[in-house]
């Protein structure tokens, strides 16, 4: 069994997990009593999030020494997915109260735990951070470009507005080239991110153990 994650990471994970745990208990009770009929979907997902919060708290107490990054990533993913599905299960509201703010807070908590999980992993091989950050930027740019292209297509902006004749040929050619560039960015960025995690699969370095 390997060493526990560093104290600051465990403390951060414990604090966030306790907050999520308390909010999930409150959310489950609210889903049972606030609407005219219980929001069973939200109750079920809040119960799963309670379990994730307990696991996150145990992580903060020094458990899960074998693969701490993976354990924390699983907690983060469970909180994110459970929160989104619970939100959708009650159509984003309990009675007349919107749950959008609560959802954003949960997504933020899941993001913090995910970031702590990444830090746990890269402590094994700090030099892998460069590839991860570069790949992350490339993937982010590609996804942002795809989102912008979709929005432009929906609203018929600029290159996406039919114009006829030669301009249509130019428009389609430019769109194809931009799409190819985004695909390359996404592929290369994804490869860099995966490769950086692969570099951290070995045992922790002596410096990381202290």
TIGUNU-155094 format. One record per residue: residue in three letters; x, y, z of N, C-alpha, C in turn. Coordinates in steps of 0.1 Angstrom, whole numbers, padded with zeros to 4 digits, always signed. Example, Ala and Ser with C-alpha at 12.3 -4.5 7.8 and 13.67 -1.06 7.14 Angstrom:
BEGIN
ALA+0132-0057+0078+0123-0045+0078+0132-0033+0078;SER+0128-0022+0071+0137-0011+0071+0129+0000+0079;
END
This chain:
BEGIN
UNK+0009-0012+0000+0000+0000+0000+0009+0012+0000;UNK+0006+0022-0009+0014+0034-0010+0010+0044+0001;UNK+0018+0055+0001+0016+0066+0010+0002+0073+0008;UNK-0003+0079+0018-0016+0087+0016-0013+0099+0008;UNK-0023+0105+0002-0021+0117-0005-0017+0128+0005;UNK-0010+0138+0000-0005+0149+0008-0016+0156+0016;UNK-0013+0161+0028-0023+0167+0037-0032+0177+0031;UNK-0026+0187+0024-0035+0198+0018-0045+0192+0008;UNK-0042+0182+0000-0051+0176-0009-0062+0168-0001;UNK-0058+0161+0009-0068+0154+0017-0077+0163+0024;UNK-0072+0174+0030-0080+0184+0037-0090+0190+0027;UNK-0085+0194+0015-0094+0200+0005-0105+0191+0001;UNK-0102+0178-0001-0111+0168-0005-0122+0166+0006;UNK-0117+0166+0019-0126+0163+0030-0136+0175+0031;UNK-0131+0187+0030-0140+0199+0032-0151+0199+0021;UNK-0146+0197+0008-0156+0197-0003-0166+0186-0001;UNK-0161+0174+0002-0169+0162+0004-0180+0164+0015;UNK-0176+0170+0026-0185+0172+0036-0196+0182+0032;UNK-0192+0192+0025-0202+0202+0019-0212+0195+0010;UNK-0207+0186+0001-0215+0179-0008-0224+0169-0001;UNK-0219+0163+0009-0226+0153+0017-0238+0160+0024;UNK-0236+0171+0030-0246+0178+0037-0257+0183+0027;UNK-0252+0189+0016-0262+0194+0006-0270+0182+0000;UNK-0264+0170-0002-0272+0159-0007-0282+0154+0002;UNK-0279+0154+0015-0289+0150+0025-0300+0160+0025;UNK-0297+0173+0025-0307+0183+0024-0315+0183+0011;UNK-0309+0180+0000-0316+0179-0013-0325+0167-0013;UNK-0321+0156-0008-0330+0144-0007-0342+0147+0001;UNK-0340+0153+0012-0352+0156+0021-0361+0166+0014;UNK-0355+0177+0008-0363+0187+0001-0371+0180-0011;UNK-0365+0171-0018-0372+0165-0029-0383+0156-0024;UNK-0383+0152-0012-0393+0143-0006-0405+0152-0001;UNK-0402+0164+0004-0413+0171+0011-0418+0184+0004;UNK-0409+0190-0005-0413+0203-0011-0423+0201-0022;UNK-0421+0193-0032-0431+0192-0043-0444+0185-0038;UNK-0454+0186-0047-0467+0180-0044-0465+0165-0043;UNK-0457+0159-0051-0454+0145-0051-0439+0144-0051;UNK-0433+0134-0043-0419+0133-0041-0411+0132-0055;UNK-0400+0138-0056-0392+0137-0068-0382+0125-0066;UNK-0388+0114-0069-0380+0101-0067-0367+0100-0074;UNK-0367+0106-0086-0354+0105-0094-0343+0113-0086;UNK-0347+0125-0081-0337+0133-0074-0333+0126-0061;UNK-0343+0121-0054-0340+0114-0041-0330+0103-0044;UNK-0332+0095-0054-0323+0084-0057-0309+0089-0060;UNK-0308+0099-0068-0294+0104-0072-0288+0111-0060;UNK-0296+0118-0052-0290+0124-0040-0284+0114-0030;UNK-0291+0102-0030-0286+0091-0021-0272+0086-0026;UNK-0271+0085-0039-0258+0081-0045-0247+0092-0042;UNK-0251+0104-0043-0241+0115-0040-0238+0115-0025;UNK-0247+0111-0016-0243+0110-0002-0232+0100+0000;UNK-0234+0088-0007-0223+0078-0007-0210+0083-0012;UNK-0211+0091-0023-0198+0097-0029-0192+0106-0019;UNK-0200+0114-0012-0195+0123-0002-0188+0116+0010;UNK-0194+0104+0014-0188+0096+0024-0174+0091+0020;UNK-0173+0086+0007-0161+0081+0002-0150+0092+0001;UNK-0155+0104-0003-0146+0116-0004-0140+0119+0010;UNK-0149+0118+0020-0145+0121+0034-0135+0110+0039;UNK-0137+0098+0036-0128+0087+0039-0114+0090+0032;UNK-0115+0094+0020-0102+0098+0013-0095+0109+0021;UNK-0102+0119+0026-0096+0129+0033-0090+0124+0046;UNK-0095+0113+0051-0090+0107+0064-0078+0098+0062;UNK-0074+0097+0049-0062+0089+0046-0065+0075+0040;UNK-0077+0072+0037-0080+0059+0031-0077+0059+0016;UNK-0078+0048+0009-0076+0047-0005-0062+0051-0009;UNK-0052+0045-0002-0039+0049-0005-0034+0042-0018;UNK-0041+0032-0023-0037+0026-0035-0046+0032-0046;UNK-0040+0040-0054-0047+0047-0065-0056+0059-0059;UNK-0050+0068-0051-0058+0079-0046-0064+0088-0056;UNK-0057+0090-0067-0062+0099-0078-0074+0093-0084;UNK-0074+0080-0087-0085+0073-0093-0097+0074-0084;UNK-0095+0071-0071-0106+0072-0061-0113+0085-0061;UNK-0105+0096-0061-0110+0109-0060-0117+0113-0073;UNK-0111+0108-0085-0118+0111-0098-0131+0104-0098;UNK-0133+0092-0093-0146+0085-0092-0156+0093-0084;UNK-0151+0098-0073-0160+0106-0064-0165+0119-0072;UNK-0156+0125-0079-0159+0137-0086-0169+0134-0097;UNK-0166+0123-0105-0175+0120-0116-0189+0116-0111;UNK-0190+0109-0100-0203+0105-0094-0211+0117-0090;UNK-0204+0127-0084-0211+0139-0079-0216+0147-0091;UNK-0208+0148-0102-0212+0155-0113-0224+0149-0120;UNK-0222+0136-0124-0233+0129-0131-0246+0128-0123;UNK-0245+0125-0110-0256+0124-0101-0264+0137-0100;UNK-0256+0148-0099-0262+0161-0097-0270+0165-0110;UNK-0264+0163-0121-0270+0166-0134-0283+0158-0136;UNK-0282+0145-0134-0293+0136-0136-0305+0139-0126;UNK-0301+0142-0114-0311+0146-0104-0318+0159-0107;UNK-0310+0168-0112-0316+0181-0117-0326+0179-0128;UNK-0322+0171-0138-0331+0168-0149-0343+0160-0145;UNK-0341+0151-0135-0352+0143-0130-0364+0151-0124;UNK-0361+0163-0119-0372+0171-0114-0373+0184-0122;UNK-0368+0183-0135-0369+0194-0144-0364+0207-0139;UNK-0354+0206-0131-0346+0218-0127-0353+0226-0116;UNK-0363+0221-0109-0369+0229-0098-0376+0220-0089;UNK-0377+0224-0076-0386+0218-0066-0397+0228-0062;UNK-0409+0224-0066-0420+0234-0065-0417+0246-0074;UNK-0416+0258-0068-0413+0270-0075-0399+0275-0073;UNK-0391+0266-0067-0377+0270-0064-0367+0264-0075;UNK-0360+0272-0082-0351+0267-0092-0339+0261-0085;UNK-0334+0250-0091-0322+0244-0086-0309+0247-0094;UNK-0310+0257-0103-0299+0260-0111-0286+0264-0103;UNK-0288+0272-0093-0277+0276-0085-0271+0265-0077;UNK-0279+0256-0072-0274+0244-0065-0266+0235-0075;UNK-0271+0234-0087-0264+0225-0097-0251+0231-0100;UNK-0250+0244-0102-0237+0251-0105-0227+0249-0093;UNK-0232+0250-0081-0224+0247-0069-0218+0233-0069;UNK-0227+0223-0072-0223+0209-0073-0213+0207-0084;UNK-0215+0213-0095-0206+0211-0106-0192+0217-0103;UNK-0192+0229-0096-0180+0234-0091-0173+0225-0081;UNK-0180+0219-0072-0174+0210-0062-0168+0198-0069;UNK-0175+0193-0079-0170+0181-0087-0157+0185-0094;UNK-0157+0198-0099-0145+0203-0106-0133+0204-0097;UNK-0136+0209-0084-0125+0210-0075-0119+0196-0071;UNK-0128+0187-0069-0123+0173-0066-0116+0167-0078;UNK-0121+0169-0090-0114+0164-0102-0100+0170-0103;UNK-0099+0183-0100-0085+0190-0100-0076+0184-0090;UNK-0081+0181-0078-0073+0175-0068-0069+0161-0072;UNK-0078+0154-0079-0074+0141-0084-0063+0142-0094;UNK-0063+0151-0103-0053+0153-0113-0039+0156-0106;UNK-0040+0165-0096-0028+0168-0088-0022+0156-0082;UNK-0030+0147-0076-0026+0135-0070-0018+0126-0080;UNK-0024+0125-0092-0017+0117-0103-0004+0123-0107;UNK-0003+0136-0109+0009+0142-0115+0020+0144-0105;UNK+0016+0142-0092+0027+0142-0082+0037+0131-0084;UNK+0033+0121-0091+0041+0109-0094+0052+0113-0104;UNK+0049+0122-0114+0058+0126-0124+0055+0140-0128;UNK+0061+0149-0120+0058+0164-0122+0061+0169-0136;UNK+0070+0163-0143+0074+0167-0156+0063+0165-0166;UNK+0053+0156-0163+0042+0153-0172+0032+0164-0173;UNK+0033+0174-0163+0024+0185-0163+0023+0193-0177;UNK+0035+0195-0183+0036+0203-0195+0027+0197-0206;UNK+0029+0184-0208+0021+0177-0218+0006+0178-0215;UNK+0003+0176-0203-0012+0176-0199-0018+0190-0201;UNK-0010+0201-0197-0016+0214-0199-0017+0218-0214;UNK-0006+0215-0221-0007+0218-0236-0018+0210-0242;UNK-0020+0197-0239-0030+0190-0245-0044+0195-0241;UNK-0045+0199-0228-0058+0204-0223-0062+0217-0230;UNK-0052+0226-0233-0055+0238-0240-0059+0235-0254;UNK-0052+0225-0261-0056+0222-0275-0070+0216-0275;UNK-0073+0207-0266-0087+0201-0265-0097+0212-0263;UNK-0094+0221-0253-0103+0232-0250-0106+0241-0262;UNK-0095+0244-0270-0097+0253-0282-0105+0245-0292;UNK-0103+0232-0294-0111+0225-0303-0125+0224-0300;UNK-0128+0221-0287-0142+0220-0283-0149+0234-0283;UNK-0141+0244-0280-0147+0258-0281-0150+0261-0295;UNK-0141+0258-0304-0143+0260-0319-0155+0252-0324;UNK-0157+0240-0320-0168+0232-0324-0181+0238-0319;UNK-0181+0243-0306-0193+0249-0300-0197+0262-0308;UNK-0186+0270-0311-0189+0282-0319-0194+0279-0333;UNK-0188+0269-0339-0193+0265-0352-0208+0260-0352;UNK-0211+0253-0342-0225+0248-0340-0235+0260-0339;UNK-0230+0270-0330-0239+0282-0328-0240+0290-0340;UNK-0228+0291-0348-0228+0299-0360-0237+0293-0370;UNK-0237+0279-0371-0246+0272-0380-0261+0274-0377;UNK-0264+0274-0364-0278+0276-0360-0283+0290-0363;UNK-0274+0300-0361-0278+0313-0363-0274+0320-0376;UNK-0268+0311-0385-0264+0316-0398-0254+0327-0398;UNK-0244+0326-0390-0234+0337-0389-0224+0336-0401;UNK-0219+0347-0406-0208+0348-0415-0206+0336-0425;UNK-0196+0328-0422-0193+0317-0431-0204+0307-0432;UNK-0213+0307-0423-0224+0297-0422-0237+0302-0430;UNK-0236+0314-0434-0248+0320-0441-0247+0317-0456;UNK-0257+0310-0462-0257+0307-0477-0256+0320-0484;UNK-0247+0321-0495-0246+0333-0502-0247+0331-0517;UNK-0245+0318-0522-0246+0315-0536-0233+0318-0544;UNK-0232+0310-0555-0221+0313-0564-0207+0309-0558;UNK-0197+0317-0562-0183+0315-0558-0182+0316-0543;UNK-0189+0325-0537-0188+0327-0523-0192+0315-0515;UNK-0202+0307-0520-0205+0295-0514-0194+0285-0514;UNK-0187+0284-0525-0175+0275-0526-0164+0279-0516;UNK-0162+0292-0515-0152+0297-0506-0156+0294-0491;UNK-0169+0296-0489-0174+0293-0475-0173+0279-0471;UNK-0177+0270-0480-0176+0255-0477-0162+0251-0476;UNK-0153+0256-0484-0139+0252-0484-0133+0257-0470;UNK-0136+0269-0466-0131+0275-0454-0136+0267-0442;UNK-0149+0263-0443-0155+0255-0432-0148+0241-0431;UNK-0145+0235-0442-0138+0222-0442-0124+0223-0436;UNK-0117+0233-0440-0103+0235-0435-0104+0238-0420;UNK-0113+0246-0416-0114+0249-0401-0118+0236-0394;UNK-0127+0228-0400-0131+0216-0393-0119+0206-0392;UNK-0111+0205-0403-0099+0197-0403-0089+0201-0392;UNK-0087+0215-0391-0078+0220-0380-0083+0216-0366;UNK-0096+0218-0364-0102+0215-0351-0100+0200-0348;UNK-0102+0191-0358-0101+0177-0356-0086+0173-0352;UNK-0077+0180-0359-0063+0178-0356-0060+0182-0342;UNK-0064+0194-0338-0062+0199-0324-0068+0189-0314;UNK-0080+0184-0317-0087+0175-0307-0079+0162-0306;UNK-0074+0157-0317-0067+0144-0317-0054+0145-0310;UNK-0046+0156-0314-0033+0157-0308-0034+0161-0294;UNK-0043+0170-0290-0045+0173-0276-0049+0162-0268;UNK-0058+0154-0273-0063+0142-0266-0051+0132-0264;UNK-0043+0130-0274-0031+0122-0273-0022+0126-0262;UNK-0019+0140-0262-0010+0145-0252-0015+0143-0238;UNK-0028+0145-0236-0034+0143-0222-0033+0129-0218;UNK-0036+0119-0227-0036+0105-0224-0021+0101-0221;UNK-0012+0106-0230+0002+0102-0228+0008+0107-0215;UNK+0003+0119-0211+0008+0125-0198+0004+0116-0186;UNK-0009+0111-0187-0013+0102-0176-0006+0089-0177;UNK-0003+0084-0189+0005+0072-0190+0019+0073-0183;UNK+0025+0085-0184+0038+0087-0178+0037+0086-0163;UNK+0025+0087-0157+0024+0088-0142+0020+0074-0137;UNK+0020+0064-0145+0015+0051-0140+0024+0044-0131;UNK+0037+0047-0131+0047+0041-0123+0046+0044-0108;UNK+0054+0039-0100+0054+0042-0085+0059+0056-0083;UNK+0054+0062-0072+0058+0075-0069+0073+0077-0068;UNK+0078+0088-0073+0092+0090-0072+0096+0093-0057;UNK+0109+0091-0053+0113+0093-0040+0109+0107-0035;UNK+0110+0117-0044+0107+0131-0039+0092+0132-0036;UNK+0083+0125-0043+0069+0126-0040+0065+0118-0028;UNK+0074+0110-0023+0070+0102-0011+0072+0111+0002;UNK+0079+0121+0001+0082+0130+0013+0073+0142+0013;
END
